[in-house]
């Protein structure tokens, strides 16, 4: 795989991880809203299961955030090491 294609794939994965992180944050917010609503309702099943669900999603969010941070750093280092900006510029010139 050439360097520009590899970098493009790395950037795509960074964006997908960011989307995944945002989705997990939205799930945590929704679970929190359900927990608050259930304070008035008092459904035993929700009281039993929601805290565990919330914790599992929070743990996943922590893992995703850590992976995203590491992978974004690797992507930036790859870009710097391989002078991706210059390769993109050359590709643009070549395609004219």
C-alpha positions in Angstrom: 0.0 0.0 0.0 1.5 3.4 -0.9 2.0 6.0 1.7 -0.9 8.3 0.7 -3.4 5.4 0.6 -2.2 4.2 4.0 -2.5 7.7 5.4 -6.0 8.1 4.0 -7.0 4.8 5.6 -5.5 5.9 8.9 -7.4 9.2 8.7 -10.6 7.3 7.9 -10.1 5.2 11.0 -9.5 8.2 13.2 -12.8 9.7 12.0 -14.7 6.4 12.6 -13.2 6.3 16.1 -14.4 9.8 16.7 -17.9 8.9 15.5 -17.9 5.9 17.7 -16.8 8.0 20.7 -19.6 10.5 20.0 -22.1 7.6 19.7 -21.0 6.2 23.1 -21.3 9.6 24.7 -24.9 9.9 23.3 -25.8 6.5 24.7 -24.4 7.5 28.2 -26.6 10.7 28.0 -29.7 8.6 27.0 -29.1 6.1 29.8 -28.7 9.0 32.3 -32.0 10.5 31.2 -33.7 7.1 31.5 -32.2 6.7 35.0 -33.5 10.2 36.0 -37.0 9.5 34.6 -37.1 6.2 36.4 -36.5 7.9 39.8 -40.2 9.0 39.5 -41.4 5.8 38.0 -39.5 3.3 40.2 -39.4 0.4 37.8 -37.4 -2.4 39.5 -35.9 -3.8 36.3 -34.6 -0.4 35.2 -33.2 0.2 38.7 -31.4 -3.1 38.5 -30.0 -3.1 35.0 -29.4 0.6 34.1 -26.4 1.2 36.4 -24.6 -1.8 35.0 -25.4 -0.8 31.4 -24.2 2.7 32.2 -20.9 1.4 33.6 -20.3 -0.9 30.6 -20.9 1.9 28.1 -18.7 4.3 30.2 -15.9 1.6 30.2 -16.2 1.2 26.4 -16.1 5.0 26.0 -12.8 5.1 28.0 -11.3 2.4 25.9 -12.4 4.1 22.7 -11.0 7.4 23.8 -7.7 5.8 24.7 -7.5 4.0 21.3 -8.4 7.2 19.5 -5.7 9.2 21.2 -3.1 6.6 20.5 -4.1 6.1 16.9 -4.4 9.8 16.2 -0.9 10.2 17.5 0.3 7.4 15.3 -1.4 8.9 12.3 0.2 12.3 12.9 3.6 10.7 13.3 3.2 8.8 10.1 2.2 12.0 8.3 5.3 13.8 9.7 7.7 10.9 9.0 6.5 10.4 5.4 6.0 14.1 4.6 2.4 13.4 3.6 1.7 17.1 2.9 4.4 17.1 0.2 3.1 13.8 -1.3 -0.4 15.2 -1.5 0.9 18.4 -3.2 2.9 16.3 -5.7 -0.2 14.1 -6.4 -2.2 17.3 -7.1 0.5 18.5 -9.5 0.7 15.1 -11.2 -3.1 15.1 -11.7 -3.2 18.4 -13.5 
